[in-house]
Amino acid sequence: MAAHDRFESLATEWHTSGRPATLLLAGYDLIALRCWSYSAGAKVDGMSALLLAFIQASDAAQRDDWLDDYLSDREACRGCGERYRFENLMLCTHCSRTYCHRCASERSPAANGNIACSRGGELVG
């Protein structure tokens, strides 16, 4: 399933269920959504007003400095194994695997122009 379809589906489920906090995204899933929302692929695919509201609600449910915990971490690229600060890696919207930009550039593009992950998601960040 394309990242756009997956995120729109999550937003729709959240809305039709009465917008419960339990269905909001957090952690790597929220980071992937936020990065995807600024990607070239998101510009091609577009985002509904509902998805934008879902992003805002997910962000608002986090503590103010939640992202700092992730950005200070060092993670390994799944392609070459080299370690980088998380902020310097690309994240798959489906499986949350991380890839350095060099290894990511060796992958095929998705239909929307983002880089495709072999596990079905898109690499963003």
Buried (B, 14 or more C-beta within 10 A) or exposed (E): EBBBEBBBEBBBEBBEEEEEEEBBBEEBBBBBBBBBBEBBBBEEBEBBEBBEBBBEBBBEBBEEEBBEEBEEEEBBBBBEEEEBEBEBBBBBBBBBBBBBBEBBEEBEEBEBBBBBBEEBBBBBB
